[in-house]
Amino acid sequence: MKKTLVIGASEKPHRYSYKAVKLLNKHQHEVVAFGTRKGKIDDINIEIEKKDFQNIHTITLYINPERQKDYYQYILDLKPQRIIFNPGTENNELAEIAQKNNIETVFNCTLVMLNSGIF
């Protein structure tokens, strides 16, 4: 299983980040949720501080490219193996930086990837 950090997590059920946290959990991936407001999705706390999470395999983004700029160094410091740019989060600048740091970049939907078995 791939420990996954969801950046842009929300406890609002209509948000895709909420659905992603639930589906990752359902598929038995360890999930860390990070957002701008504290909350919970099932038993998973939404963190609001940039903590040094260990052994993150995948970061899946649910924040727009402009907001991502504040997270570039944080993402690199976590040393994930992969970053998923969900629809609306596509960012060629961050993708290029990630690739130069040997981080795989994927432009796809986490929900579709999980449901189709390609996560």
Jmol script that loads the backbone (N, CA, C; Angstrom):
load data "model"
ATOM      1  N   MET A   1       0.838  -1.192   0.000  1.00  0.00           N
ATOM      2  CA  MET A   1       0.000   0.000   0.000  1.00  0.00           C
ATOM      3  C   MET A   1       0.879   1.250   0.000  1.00  0.00           C
ATOM      4  N   LYS A   2       0.352   2.303  -0.579  1.00  0.00           N
ATOM      5  CA  LYS A   2       1.131   3.524  -0.764  1.00  0.00           C
ATOM      6  C   LYS A   2       0.649   4.618   0.195  1.00  0.00           C
ATOM      7  N   LYS A   3       1.496   5.006   1.139  1.00  0.00           N
ATOM      8  CA  LYS A   3       1.151   6.083   2.064  1.00  0.00           C
ATOM      9  C   LYS A   3       0.999   7.363   1.245  1.00  0.00           C
ATOM     10  N   THR A   4      -0.161   7.990   1.381  1.00  0.00           N
ATOM     11  CA  THR A   4      -0.517   9.108   0.521  1.00  0.00           C
ATOM     12  C   THR A   4      -0.873  10.340   1.335  1.00  0.00           C
ATOM     13  N   LEU A   5      -0.307  11.471   0.919  1.00  0.00           N
ATOM     14  CA  LEU A   5      -0.635  12.769   1.501  1.00  0.00           C
ATOM     15  C   LEU A   5      -1.580  13.490   0.555  1.00  0.00           C
ATOM     16  N   VAL A   6      -2.752  13.842   1.057  1.00  0.00           N
ATOM     17  CA  VAL A   6      -3.732  14.599   0.291  1.00  0.00           C
ATOM     18  C   VAL A   6      -3.580  16.061   0.690  1.00  0.00           C
ATOM     19  N   ILE A   7      -3.092  16.884  -0.237  1.00  0.00           N
ATOM     20  CA  ILE A   7      -2.943  18.318   0.038  1.00  0.00           C
ATOM     21  C   ILE A   7      -4.165  19.037  -0.522  1.00  0.00           C
ATOM     22  N   GLY A   8      -4.867  19.740   0.374  1.00  0.00           N
ATOM     23  CA  GLY A   8      -6.102  20.426   0.006  1.00  0.00           C
ATOM     24  C   GLY A   8      -7.316  19.689   0.535  1.00  0.00           C
ATOM     25  N   ALA A   9      -7.103  18.852   1.562  1.00  0.00           N
ATOM     26  CA  ALA A   9      -8.191  18.043   2.122  1.00  0.00           C
ATOM     27  C   ALA A   9      -9.256  18.933   2.755  1.00  0.00           C
ATOM     28  N   SER A  10     -10.487  18.503   2.592  1.00  0.00           N
ATOM     29  CA  SER A  10     -11.632  19.229   3.147  1.00  0.00           C
ATOM     30  C   SER A  10     -12.604  18.218   3.737  1.00  0.00           C
ATOM     31  N   GLU A  11     -13.273  18.607   4.820  1.00  0.00           N
ATOM     32  CA  GLU A  11     -14.269  17.711   5.401  1.00  0.00           C
ATOM     33  C   GLU A  11     -15.653  17.920   4.786  1.00  0.00           C
ATOM     34  N   LYS A  12     -15.725  18.677   3.699  1.00  0.00           N
ATOM     35  CA  LYS A  12     -16.986  18.873   2.981  1.00  0.00           C
ATOM     36  C   LYS A  12     -17.189  17.700   2.016  1.00  0.00           C
ATOM     37  N   PRO A  13     -18.247  16.921   2.213  1.00  0.00           N
ATOM     38  CA  PRO A  13     -18.450  15.699   1.428  1.00  0.00           C
ATOM     39  C   PRO A  13     -18.541  15.899  -0.084  1.00  0.00           C
ATOM     40  N   HIS A  14     -18.887  17.077  -0.567  1.00  0.00           N
ATOM     41  CA  HIS A  14     -18.991  17.287  -2.010  1.00  0.00           C
ATOM     42  C   HIS A  14     -17.632  17.568  -2.665  1.00  0.00           C
ATOM     43  N   ARG A  15     -16.594  17.759  -1.871  1.00  0.00           N
ATOM     44  CA  ARG A  15     -15.262  18.050  -2.417  1.00  0.00           C
ATOM     45  C   ARG A  15     -14.566  16.758  -2.853  1.00  0.00           C
ATOM     46  N   TYR A  16     -13.831  16.861  -3.954  1.00  0.00           N
ATOM     47  CA  TYR A  16     -13.111  15.691  -4.453  1.00  0.00           C
ATOM     48  C   TYR A  16     -12.010  15.251  -3.487  1.00  0.00           C
ATOM     49  N   SER A  17     -11.431  16.196  -2.778  1.00  0.00           N
ATOM     50  CA  SER A  17     -10.388  15.817  -1.817  1.00  0.00           C
ATOM     51  C   SER A  17     -10.975  14.949  -0.703  1.00  0.00           C
ATOM     52  N   TYR A  18     -12.178  15.254  -0.283  1.00  0.00           N
ATOM     53  CA  TYR A  18     -12.872  14.452   0.725  1.00  0.00           C
ATOM     54  C   TYR A  18     -13.095  13.032   0.194  1.00  0.00           C
ATOM     55  N   LYS A  19     -13.587  12.960  -1.038  1.00  0.00           N
ATOM     56  CA  LYS A  19     -13.855  11.670  -1.665  1.00  0.00           C
ATOM     57  C   LYS A  19     -12.559  10.872  -1.833  1.00  0.00           C
ATOM     58  N   ALA A  20     -11.478  11.563  -2.140  1.00  0.00           N
ATOM     59  CA  ALA A  20     -10.190  10.890  -2.309  1.00  0.00           C
ATOM     60  C   ALA A  20      -9.707  10.288  -0.991  1.00  0.00           C
ATOM     61  N   VAL A  21      -9.803  11.026   0.084  1.00  0.00           N
ATOM     62  CA  VAL A  21      -9.382  10.517   1.391  1.00  0.00           C
ATOM     63  C   VAL A  21     -10.184   9.260   1.730  1.00  0.00           C
ATOM     64  N   LYS A  22     -11.493   9.318   1.544  1.00  0.00           N
ATOM     65  CA  LYS A  22     -12.339   8.163   1.857  1.00  0.00           C
ATOM     66  C   LYS A  22     -12.002   6.965   0.980  1.00  0.00           C
ATOM     67  N   LEU A  23     -11.778   7.194  -0.318  1.00  0.00           N
ATOM     68  CA  LEU A  23     -11.512   6.089  -1.229  1.00  0.00           C
ATOM     69  C   LEU A  23     -10.117   5.506  -1.005  1.00  0.00           C
ATOM     70  N   LEU A  24      -9.143   6.355  -0.726  1.00  0.00           N
ATOM     71  CA  LEU A  24      -7.808   5.857  -0.388  1.00  0.00           C
ATOM     72  C   LEU A  24      -7.881   4.959   0.848  1.00  0.00           C
ATOM     73  N   ASN A  25      -8.611   5.421   1.847  1.00  0.00           N
ATOM     74  CA  ASN A  25      -8.783   4.660   3.082  1.00  0.00           C
ATOM     75  C   ASN A  25      -9.492   3.329   2.791  1.00  0.00           C
ATOM     76  N   LYS A  26     -10.521   3.382   1.963  1.00  0.00           N
ATOM     77  CA  LYS A  26     -11.266   2.169   1.602  1.00  0.00           C
ATOM     78  C   LYS A  26     -10.354   1.161   0.901  1.00  0.00           C
ATOM     79  N   HIS A  27      -9.432   1.662   0.083  1.00  0.00           N
ATOM     80  CA  HIS A  27      -8.488   0.787  -0.627  1.00  0.00           C
ATOM     81  C   HIS A  27      -7.280   0.436   0.240  1.00  0.00           C
ATOM     82  N   GLN A  28      -7.356   0.776   1.513  1.00  0.00           N
ATOM     83  CA  GLN A  28      -6.370   0.411   2.529  1.00  0.00           C
ATOM     84  C   GLN A  28      -5.000   1.061   2.336  1.00  0.00           C
ATOM     85  N   HIS A  29      -4.983   2.252   1.749  1.00  0.00           N
ATOM     86  CA  HIS A  29      -3.756   3.034   1.704  1.00  0.00           C
ATOM     87  C   HIS A  29      -3.723   3.882   2.968  1.00  0.00           C
ATOM     88  N   GLU A  30      -2.561   4.022   3.552  1.00  0.00           N
ATOM     89  CA  GLU A  30      -2.426   4.915   4.705  1.00  0.00           C
ATOM     90  C   GLU A  30      -2.564   6.340   4.185  1.00  0.00           C
ATOM     91  N   VAL A  31      -3.420   7.132   4.835  1.00  0.00           N
ATOM     92  CA  VAL A  31      -3.720   8.478   4.343  1.00  0.00           C
ATOM     93  C   VAL A  31      -3.357   9.522   5.381  1.00  0.00           C
ATOM     94  N   VAL A  32      -2.707  10.578   4.906  1.00  0.00           N
ATOM     95  CA  VAL A  32      -2.469  11.770   5.708  1.00  0.00           C
ATOM     96  C   VAL A  32      -3.193  12.891   4.983  1.00  0.00           C
ATOM     97  N   ALA A  33      -4.016  13.631   5.713  1.00  0.00           N
ATOM     98  CA  ALA A  33      -4.797  14.711   5.110  1.00  0.00           C
ATOM     99  C   ALA A  33      -4.259  16.056   5.594  1.00  0.00           C
ATOM    100  N   PHE A  34      -4.072  16.970   4.655  1.00  0.00           N
ATOM    101  CA  PHE A  34      -3.571  18.305   4.962  1.00  0.00           C
ATOM    102  C   PHE A  34      -4.509  19.313   4.320  1.00  0.00           C
ATOM    103  N   GLY A  35      -4.939  20.297   5.102  1.00  0.00           N
ATOM    104  CA  GLY A  35      -5.841  21.317   4.578  1.00  0.00           C
ATOM    105  C   GLY A  35      -5.648  22.638   5.286  1.00  0.00           C
ATOM    106  N   THR A  36      -6.522  23.571   4.993  1.00  0.00           N
ATOM    107  CA  THR A  36      -6.426  24.895   5.607  1.00  0.00           C
ATOM    108  C   THR A  36      -7.272  25.008   6.869  1.00  0.00           C
ATOM    109  N   ARG A  37      -8.157  24.032   7.081  1.00  0.00           N
ATOM    110  CA  ARG A  37      -8.991  24.023   8.284  1.00  0.00           C
ATOM    111  C   ARG A  37      -8.920  22.660   8.944  1.00  0.00           C
ATOM    112  N   LYS A  38      -8.799  22.679  10.283  1.00  0.00           N
ATOM    113  CA  LYS A  38      -8.815  21.420  11.029  1.00  0.00           C
ATOM    114  C   LYS A  38     -10.165  20.749  10.841  1.00  0.00           C
ATOM    115  N   GLY A  39     -10.137  19.451  10.879  1.00  0.00           N
ATOM    116  CA  GLY A  39     -11.368  18.686  10.753  1.00  0.00           C
ATOM    117  C   GLY A  39     -11.038  17.218  10.740  1.00  0.00           C
ATOM    118  N   LYS A  40     -12.025  16.418  10.363  1.00  0.00           N
ATOM    119  CA  LYS A  40     -11.856  14.969  10.311  1.00  0.00           C
ATOM    120  C   LYS A  40     -12.635  14.421   9.130  1.00  0.00           C
ATOM    121  N   ILE A  41     -12.060  13.401   8.523  1.00  0.00           N
ATOM    122  CA  ILE A  41     -12.763  12.612   7.527  1.00  0.00           C
ATOM    123  C   ILE A  41     -12.706  11.186   8.060  1.00  0.00           C
ATOM    124  N   ASP A  42     -13.839  10.703   8.506  1.00  0.00           N
ATOM    125  CA  ASP A  42     -13.897   9.432   9.237  1.00  0.00           C
ATOM    126  C   ASP A  42     -12.937   9.537  10.430  1.00  0.00           C
ATOM    127  N   ASP A  43     -11.946   8.666  10.521  1.00  0.00           N
ATOM    128  CA  ASP A  43     -11.019   8.718  11.653  1.00  0.00           C
ATOM    129  C   ASP A  43      -9.706   9.409  11.305  1.00  0.00           C
ATOM    130  N   ILE A  44      -9.675  10.083  10.164  1.00  0.00           N
ATOM    131  CA  ILE A  44      -8.446  10.738   9.699  1.00  0.00           C
ATOM    132  C   ILE A  44      -8.515  12.236   9.987  1.00  0.00           C
ATOM    133  N   ASN A  45      -7.561  12.710  10.782  1.00  0.00           N
ATOM    134  CA  ASN A  45      -7.506  14.138  11.094  1.00  0.00           C
ATOM    135  C   ASN A  45      -6.991  14.920   9.895  1.00  0.00           C
ATOM    136  N   ILE A  46      -7.551  16.092   9.686  1.00  0.00           N
ATOM    137  CA  ILE A  46      -7.020  17.013   8.680  1.00  0.00           C
ATOM    138  C   ILE A  46      -6.035  17.922   9.401  1.00  0.00           C
ATOM    139  N   GLU A  47      -4.779  17.769   9.042  1.00  0.00           N
ATOM    140  CA  GLU A  47      -3.713  18.569   9.642  1.00  0.00           C
ATOM    141  C   GLU A  47      -3.659  19.938   8.975  1.00  0.00           C
ATOM    142  N   ILE A  48      -3.239  20.957   9.729  1.00  0.00           N
ATOM    143  CA  ILE A  48      -3.131  22.302   9.154  1.00  0.00           C
ATOM    144  C   ILE A  48      -1.706  22.840   9.214  1.00  0.00           C
ATOM    145  N   GLU A  49      -0.799  22.064   9.786  1.00  0.00           N
ATOM    146  CA  GLU A  49       0.607  22.466   9.843  1.00  0.00           C
ATOM    147  C   GLU A  49       1.432  21.572   8.932  1.00  0.00           C
ATOM    148  N   LYS A  50       2.440  22.157   8.308  1.00  0.00           N
ATOM    149  CA  LYS A  50       3.325  21.412   7.416  1.00  0.00           C
ATOM    150  C   LYS A  50       4.270  20.553   8.254  1.00  0.00           C
ATOM    151  N   LYS A  51       3.811  19.367   8.576  1.00  0.00           N
ATOM    152  CA  LYS A  51       4.602  18.460   9.397  1.00  0.00           C
ATOM    153  C   LYS A  51       5.537  17.641   8.526  1.00  0.00           C
ATOM    154  N   ASP A  52       6.569  17.110   9.151  1.00  0.00           N
ATOM    155  CA  ASP A  52       7.538  16.279   8.450  1.00  0.00           C
ATOM    156  C   ASP A  52       7.037  14.834   8.447  1.00  0.00           C
ATOM    157  N   PHE A  53       6.030  14.575   7.624  1.00  0.00           N
ATOM    158  CA  PHE A  53       5.471  13.232   7.533  1.00  0.00           C
ATOM    159  C   PHE A  53       6.517  12.307   6.923  1.00  0.00           C
ATOM    160  N   GLN A  54       6.635  11.120   7.468  1.00  0.00           N
ATOM    161  CA  GLN A  54       7.646  10.164   7.018  1.00  0.00           C
ATOM    162  C   GLN A  54       7.050   9.153   6.041  1.00  0.00           C
ATOM    163  N   ASN A  55       7.897   8.691   5.127  1.00  0.00           N
ATOM    164  CA  ASN A  55       7.560   7.601   4.209  1.00  0.00           C
ATOM    165  C   ASN A  55       6.342   7.883   3.335  1.00  0.00           C
ATOM    166  N   ILE A  56       6.211   9.119   2.871  1.00  0.00           N
ATOM    167  CA  ILE A  56       5.132   9.454   1.942  1.00  0.00           C
ATOM    168  C   ILE A  56       5.516   8.919   0.566  1.00  0.00           C
ATOM    169  N   HIS A  57       4.681   8.061   0.022  1.00  0.00           N
ATOM    170  CA  HIS A  57       4.918   7.546  -1.324  1.00  0.00           C
ATOM    171  C   HIS A  57       4.344   8.499  -2.366  1.00  0.00           C
ATOM    172  N   THR A  58       3.101   8.922  -2.150  1.00  0.00           N
ATOM    173  CA  THR A  58       2.387   9.731  -3.130  1.00  0.00           C
ATOM    174  C   THR A  58       1.816  10.975  -2.476  1.00  0.00           C
ATOM    175  N   ILE A  59       1.938  12.090  -3.186  1.00  0.00           N
ATOM    176  CA  ILE A  59       1.225  13.314  -2.811  1.00  0.00           C
ATOM    177  C   ILE A  59       0.201  13.561  -3.901  1.00  0.00           C
ATOM    178  N   THR A  60      -1.054  13.709  -3.509  1.00  0.00           N
ATOM    179  CA  THR A  60      -2.098  14.015  -4.477  1.00  0.00           C
ATOM    180  C   THR A  60      -2.617  15.419  -4.183  1.00  0.00           C
ATOM    181  N   LEU A  61      -2.632  16.246  -5.220  1.00  0.00           N
ATOM    182  CA  LEU A  61      -2.913  17.670  -5.051  1.00  0.00           C
ATOM    183  C   LEU A  61      -4.365  18.027  -5.360  1.00  0.00           C
ATOM    184  N   TYR A  62      -4.932  18.832  -4.473  1.00  0.00           N
ATOM    185  CA  TYR A  62      -6.272  19.387  -4.648  1.00  0.00           C
ATOM    186  C   TYR A  62      -6.263  20.887  -4.385  1.00  0.00           C
ATOM    187  N   ILE A  63      -5.166  21.535  -4.726  1.00  0.00           N
ATOM    188  CA  ILE A  63      -5.080  22.994  -4.629  1.00  0.00           C
ATOM    189  C   ILE A  63      -4.611  23.523  -5.981  1.00  0.00           C
ATOM    190  N   ASN A  64      -5.036  24.731  -6.314  1.00  0.00           N
ATOM    191  CA  ASN A  64      -4.725  25.265  -7.633  1.00  0.00           C
ATOM    192  C   ASN A  64      -3.240  25.605  -7.760  1.00  0.00           C
ATOM    193  N   PRO A  65      -2.755  25.697  -8.998  1.00  0.00           N
ATOM    194  CA  PRO A  65      -1.324  25.932  -9.225  1.00  0.00           C
ATOM    195  C   PRO A  65      -0.760  27.169  -8.522  1.00  0.00           C
ATOM    196  N   GLU A  66      -1.539  28.214  -8.422  1.00  0.00           N
ATOM    197  CA  GLU A  66      -1.047  29.439  -7.762  1.00  0.00           C
ATOM    198  C   GLU A  66      -0.763  29.174  -6.283  1.00  0.00           C
ATOM    199  N   ARG A  67      -1.646  28.458  -5.618  1.00  0.00           N
ATOM    200  CA  ARG A  67      -1.455  28.127  -4.193  1.00  0.00           C
ATOM    201  C   ARG A  67      -0.344  27.102  -3.993  1.00  0.00           C
ATOM    202  N   GLN A  68      -0.084  26.294  -4.999  1.00  0.00           N
ATOM    203  CA  GLN A  68       0.951  25.271  -4.883  1.00  0.00           C
ATOM    204  C   GLN A  68       2.332  25.870  -4.660  1.00  0.00           C
ATOM    205  N   LYS A  69       2.551  27.084  -5.137  1.00  0.00           N
ATOM    206  CA  LYS A  69       3.876  27.704  -5.032  1.00  0.00           C
ATOM    207  C   LYS A  69       4.367  27.752  -3.587  1.00  0.00           C
ATOM    208  N   ASP A  70       3.454  27.925  -2.650  1.00  0.00           N
ATOM    209  CA  ASP A  70       3.813  27.957  -1.227  1.00  0.00           C
ATOM    210  C   ASP A  70       4.223  26.587  -0.698  1.00  0.00           C
ATOM    211  N   TYR A  71       4.014  25.548  -1.495  1.00  0.00           N
ATOM    212  CA  TYR A  71       4.270  24.180  -1.052  1.00  0.00           C
ATOM    213  C   TYR A  71       5.423  23.500  -1.789  1.00  0.00           C
ATOM    214  N   TYR A  72       6.025  24.159  -2.755  1.00  0.00           N
ATOM    215  CA  TYR A  72       7.083  23.531  -3.551  1.00  0.00           C
ATOM    216  C   TYR A  72       8.162  22.902  -2.673  1.00  0.00           C
ATOM    217  N   GLN A  73       8.764  23.691  -1.801  1.00  0.00           N
ATOM    218  CA  GLN A  73       9.865  23.184  -0.984  1.00  0.00           C
ATOM    219  C   GLN A  73       9.380  22.118  -0.013  1.00  0.00           C
ATOM    220  N   TYR A  74       8.201  22.322   0.546  1.00  0.00           N
ATOM    221  CA  TYR A  74       7.627  21.333   1.467  1.00  0.00           C
ATOM    222  C   TYR A  74       7.460  19.981   0.770  1.00  0.00           C
ATOM    223  N   ILE A  75       6.916  20.008  -0.430  1.00  0.00           N
ATOM    224  CA  ILE A  75       6.717  18.774  -1.193  1.00  0.00           C
ATOM    225  C   ILE A  75       8.059  18.106  -1.465  1.00  0.00           C
ATOM    226  N   LEU A  76       9.038  18.878  -1.908  1.00  0.00           N
ATOM    227  CA  LEU A  76      10.362  18.313  -2.194  1.00  0.00           C
ATOM    228  C   LEU A  76      11.005  17.727  -0.939  1.00  0.00           C
ATOM    229  N   ASP A  77      10.848  18.412   0.186  1.00  0.00           N
ATOM    230  CA  ASP A  77      11.442  17.952   1.446  1.00  0.00           C
ATOM    231  C   ASP A  77      10.849  16.630   1.923  1.00  0.00           C
ATOM    232  N   LEU A  78       9.596  16.357   1.566  1.00  0.00           N
ATOM    233  CA  LEU A  78       8.958  15.099   1.962  1.00  0.00           C
ATOM    234  C   LEU A  78       9.468  13.919   1.134  1.00  0.00           C
ATOM    235  N   LYS A  79      10.124  14.226   0.025  1.00  0.00           N
ATOM    236  CA  LYS A  79      10.718  13.196  -0.847  1.00  0.00           C
ATOM    237  C   LYS A  79       9.726  12.104  -1.261  1.00  0.00           C
ATOM    238  N   PRO A  80       8.583  12.506  -1.824  1.00  0.00           N
ATOM    239  CA  PRO A  80       7.647  11.475  -2.294  1.00  0.00           C
ATOM    240  C   PRO A  80       8.198  10.801  -3.549  1.00  0.00           C
ATOM    241  N   GLN A  81       7.671   9.651  -3.851  1.00  0.00           N
ATOM    242  CA  GLN A  81       8.045   8.982  -5.093  1.00  0.00           C
ATOM    243  C   GLN A  81       7.206   9.481  -6.259  1.00  0.00           C
ATOM    244  N   ARG A  82       6.006  10.039  -5.932  1.00  0.00           N
ATOM    245  CA  ARG A  82       5.081  10.432  -6.989  1.00  0.00           C
ATOM    246  C   ARG A  82       4.212  11.596  -6.536  1.00  0.00           C
ATOM    247  N   ILE A  83       3.882  12.461  -7.499  1.00  0.00           N
ATOM    248  CA  ILE A  83       2.900  13.531  -7.287  1.00  0.00           C
ATOM    249  C   ILE A  83       1.800  13.344  -8.314  1.00  0.00           C
ATOM    250  N   ILE A  84       0.555  13.355  -7.845  1.00  0.00           N
ATOM    251  CA  ILE A  84      -0.593  13.282  -8.752  1.00  0.00           C
ATOM    252  C   ILE A  84      -1.217  14.673  -8.841  1.00  0.00           C
ATOM    253  N   PHE A  85      -1.287  15.179 -10.055  1.00  0.00           N
ATOM    254  CA  PHE A  85      -1.952  16.445 -10.337  1.00  0.00           C
ATOM    255  C   PHE A  85      -3.367  16.109 -10.798  1.00  0.00           C
ATOM    256  N   ASN A  86      -4.337  16.316  -9.923  1.00  0.00           N
ATOM    257  CA  ASN A  86      -5.729  16.056 -10.260  1.00  0.00           C
ATOM    258  C   ASN A  86      -6.239  17.143 -11.198  1.00  0.00           C
ATOM    259  N   PRO A  87      -7.350  16.885 -11.915  1.00  0.00           N
ATOM    260  CA  PRO A  87      -7.884  17.907 -12.823  1.00  0.00           C
ATOM    261  C   PRO A  87      -8.046  19.261 -12.117  1.00  0.00           C
ATOM    262  N   GLY A  88      -7.535  20.297 -12.754  1.00  0.00           N
ATOM    263  CA  GLY A  88      -7.583  21.645 -12.193  1.00  0.00           C
ATOM    264  C   GLY A  88      -6.351  22.022 -11.401  1.00  0.00           C
ATOM    265  N   THR A  89      -5.468  21.049 -11.160  1.00  0.00           N
ATOM    266  CA  THR A  89      -4.249  21.327 -10.390  1.00  0.00           C
ATOM    267  C   THR A  89      -2.995  21.227 -11.253  1.00  0.00           C
ATOM    268  N   GLU A  90      -3.169  21.005 -12.535  1.00  0.00           N
ATOM    269  CA  GLU A  90      -2.034  20.825 -13.442  1.00  0.00           C
ATOM    270  C   GLU A  90      -1.073  22.003 -13.328  1.00  0.00           C
ATOM    271  N   ASN A  91       0.211  21.688 -13.183  1.00  0.00           N
ATOM    272  CA  ASN A  91       1.217  22.728 -12.963  1.00  0.00           C
ATOM    273  C   ASN A  91       2.540  22.242 -13.563  1.00  0.00           C
ATOM    274  N   ASN A  92       2.832  22.708 -14.773  1.00  0.00           N
ATOM    275  CA  ASN A  92       4.046  22.269 -15.460  1.00  0.00           C
ATOM    276  C   ASN A  92       5.312  22.691 -14.726  1.00  0.00           C
ATOM    277  N   GLU A  93       5.282  23.837 -14.070  1.00  0.00           N
ATOM    278  CA  GLU A  93       6.458  24.309 -13.333  1.00  0.00           C
ATOM    279  C   GLU A  93       6.802  23.338 -12.201  1.00  0.00           C
ATOM    280  N   LEU A  94       5.822  22.991 -11.383  1.00  0.00           N
ATOM    281  CA  LEU A  94       6.067  22.053 -10.283  1.00  0.00           C
ATOM    282  C   LEU A  94       6.411  20.670 -10.825  1.00  0.00           C
ATOM    283  N   ALA A  95       5.766  20.255 -11.889  1.00  0.00           N
ATOM    284  CA  ALA A  95       6.066  18.946 -12.480  1.00  0.00           C
ATOM    285  C   ALA A  95       7.523  18.881 -12.927  1.00  0.00           C
ATOM    286  N   GLU A  96       8.002  19.949 -13.535  1.00  0.00           N
ATOM    287  CA  GLU A  96       9.393  19.987 -13.991  1.00  0.00           C
ATOM    288  C   GLU A  96      10.364  19.934 -12.811  1.00  0.00           C
ATOM    289  N   ILE A  97      10.065  20.707 -11.761  1.00  0.00           N
ATOM    290  CA  ILE A  97      10.900  20.704 -10.560  1.00  0.00           C
ATOM    291  C   ILE A  97      10.916  19.304  -9.947  1.00  0.00           C
ATOM    292  N   ALA A  98       9.747  18.682  -9.880  1.00  0.00           N
ATOM    293  CA  ALA A  98       9.646  17.339  -9.294  1.00  0.00           C
ATOM    294  C   ALA A  98      10.461  16.334 -10.104  1.00  0.00           C
ATOM    295  N   GLN A  99      10.324  16.392 -11.422  1.00  0.00           N
ATOM    296  CA  GLN A  99      11.046  15.450 -12.277  1.00  0.00           C
ATOM    297  C   GLN A  99      12.555  15.614 -12.134  1.00  0.00           C
ATOM    298  N   LYS A 100      13.015  16.847 -11.980  1.00  0.00           N
ATOM    299  CA  LYS A 100      14.448  17.090 -11.775  1.00  0.00           C
ATOM    300  C   LYS A 100      14.929  16.513 -10.445  1.00  0.00           C
ATOM    301  N   ASN A 101      13.982  16.268  -9.535  1.00  0.00           N
ATOM    302  CA  ASN A 101      14.290  15.680  -8.229  1.00  0.00           C
ATOM    303  C   ASN A 101      13.887  14.207  -8.169  1.00  0.00           C
ATOM    304  N   ASN A 102      13.795  13.597  -9.334  1.00  0.00           N
ATOM    305  CA  ASN A 102      13.474  12.168  -9.446  1.00  0.00           C
ATOM    306  C   ASN A 102      12.140  11.781  -8.818  1.00  0.00           C
ATOM    307  N   ILE A 103      11.156  12.664  -8.943  1.00  0.00           N
ATOM    308  CA  ILE A 103       9.807  12.389  -8.464  1.00  0.00           C
ATOM    309  C   ILE A 103       8.918  12.206  -9.695  1.00  0.00           C
ATOM    310  N   GLU A 104       8.243  11.075  -9.745  1.00  0.00           N
ATOM    311  CA  GLU A 104       7.320  10.809 -10.852  1.00  0.00           C
ATOM    312  C   GLU A 104       6.150  11.784 -10.773  1.00  0.00           C
ATOM    313  N   THR A 105       5.706  12.273 -11.924  1.00  0.00           N
ATOM    314  CA  THR A 105       4.538  13.147 -11.959  1.00  0.00           C
ATOM    315  C   THR A 105       3.465  12.502 -12.824  1.00  0.00           C
ATOM    316  N   VAL A 106       2.240  12.598 -12.345  1.00  0.00           N
ATOM    317  CA  VAL A 106       1.106  11.998 -13.035  1.00  0.00           C
ATOM    318  C   VAL A 106       0.004  13.049 -13.125  1.00  0.00           C
ATOM    319  N   PHE A 107      -0.483  13.265 -14.343  1.00  0.00           N
ATOM    320  CA  PHE A 107      -1.620  14.158 -14.556  1.00  0.00           C
ATOM    321  C   PHE A 107      -2.835  13.264 -14.758  1.00  0.00           C
ATOM    322  N   ASN A 108      -3.583  13.044 -13.676  1.00  0.00           N
ATOM    323  CA  ASN A 108      -4.702  12.119 -13.710  1.00  0.00           C
ATOM    324  C   ASN A 108      -5.584  12.402 -12.496  1.00  0.00           C
ATOM    325  N   CYS A 109      -6.662  11.666 -12.384  1.00  0.00           N
ATOM    326  CA  CYS A 109      -7.588  11.810 -11.265  1.00  0.00           C
ATOM    327  C   CYS A 109      -7.373  10.653 -10.288  1.00  0.00           C
ATOM    328  N   THR A 110      -7.084  10.984  -9.051  1.00  0.00           N
ATOM    329  CA  THR A 110      -6.861   9.965  -8.025  1.00  0.00           C
ATOM    330  C   THR A 110      -8.043   9.017  -7.914  1.00  0.00           C
ATOM    331  N   LEU A 111      -9.250   9.553  -7.960  1.00  0.00           N
ATOM    332  CA  LEU A 111     -10.447   8.713  -7.840  1.00  0.00           C
ATOM    333  C   LEU A 111     -10.530   7.709  -8.983  1.00  0.00           C
ATOM    334  N   VAL A 112     -10.282   8.161 -10.201  1.00  0.00           N
ATOM    335  CA  VAL A 112     -10.313   7.271 -11.364  1.00  0.00           C
ATOM    336  C   VAL A 112      -9.202   6.228 -11.259  1.00  0.00           C
ATOM    337  N   MET A 113      -8.017   6.672 -10.857  1.00  0.00           N
ATOM    338  CA  MET A 113      -6.892   5.745 -10.714  1.00  0.00           C
ATOM    339  C   MET A 113      -7.210   4.639  -9.705  1.00  0.00           C
ATOM    340  N   LEU A 114      -7.780   5.012  -8.566  1.00  0.00           N
ATOM    341  CA  LEU A 114      -8.133   4.027  -7.544  1.00  0.00           C
ATOM    342  C   LEU A 114      -9.209   3.058  -8.055  1.00  0.00           C
ATOM    343  N   ASN A 115     -10.233   3.616  -8.685  1.00  0.00           N
ATOM    344  CA  ASN A 115     -11.351   2.781  -9.151  1.00  0.00           C
ATOM    345  C   ASN A 115     -10.980   1.878 -10.322  1.00  0.00           C
ATOM    346  N   SER A 116      -9.938   2.260 -11.068  1.00  0.00           N
ATOM    347  CA  SER A 116      -9.544   1.445 -12.223  1.00  0.00           C
ATOM    348  C   SER A 116      -8.356   0.542 -11.914  1.00  0.00           C
ATOM    349  N   GLY A 117      -7.835   0.620 -10.678  1.00  0.00           N
ATOM    350  CA  GLY A 117      -6.743  -0.258 -10.265  1.00  0.00           C
ATOM    351  C   GLY A 117      -5.369   0.148 -10.750  1.00  0.00           C
ATOM    352  N   ILE A 118      -5.195   1.407 -11.159  1.00  0.00           N
ATOM    353  CA  ILE A 118      -3.883   1.852 -11.640  1.00  0.00           C
ATOM    354  C   ILE A 118      -3.189   2.782 -10.653  1.00  0.00           C
ATOM    355  N   PHE A 119      -3.702   2.875  -9.439  1.00  0.00           N
ATOM    356  CA  PHE A 119      -3.116   3.767  -8.445  1.00  0.00           C
ATOM    357  C   PHE A 119      -1.758   3.233  -8.020  1.00  0.00           C
TER     358      PHE A 119
END
end "model"
wireframe off; spacefill off
backbone 0.3
color backbone group
